[in-house]
């Protein structure tokens, strides 16, 4: 599996293209700048089969509507994030952004679900930053959304966030192999080993 990233939109969100055998794969968290995302899809030879969302904050879903209109892809997220997803346009307006309301989801992501799409990923439910937040894990890689960043973690003071859930999710991540490469929703990639060693939010005891 190859992972390509684009940093898009005013909140500098990371959109990921996951490419498996034969070019099969998915688009994860298309936050903005649909034209750039489409150009990158073509450049890397991705034949996308779905849009997957780690969570439904507006900066992660702003380009869903135009990508669905152009590519006709199904959209999947965790059911607990549906209230956030349905308020995309309203949430964007609070930040002075006019975002198209994304279409209704095609289906739901759940804890332990195995995804094909030529990738062989496992869905990890990692609530806290958002109630339906998930990560996509496989082949020593984790697309972590906004749970964990290099040197930091996702906010837990937002509507529907929960600090206790977030810190439980962080502890769960520490049970994965330390060499796991983390591809976060904002900022550069890191590893669980590096974060366990230096991230103040992951210090034990």
Order of alpha helices (4+ residues) and beta strands (2+ residues): beta-beta-beta-alpha-beta-alpha-alpha-beta-alpha-alpha-beta-beta-beta-beta-beta-beta-beta-alpha-beta-beta-alpha
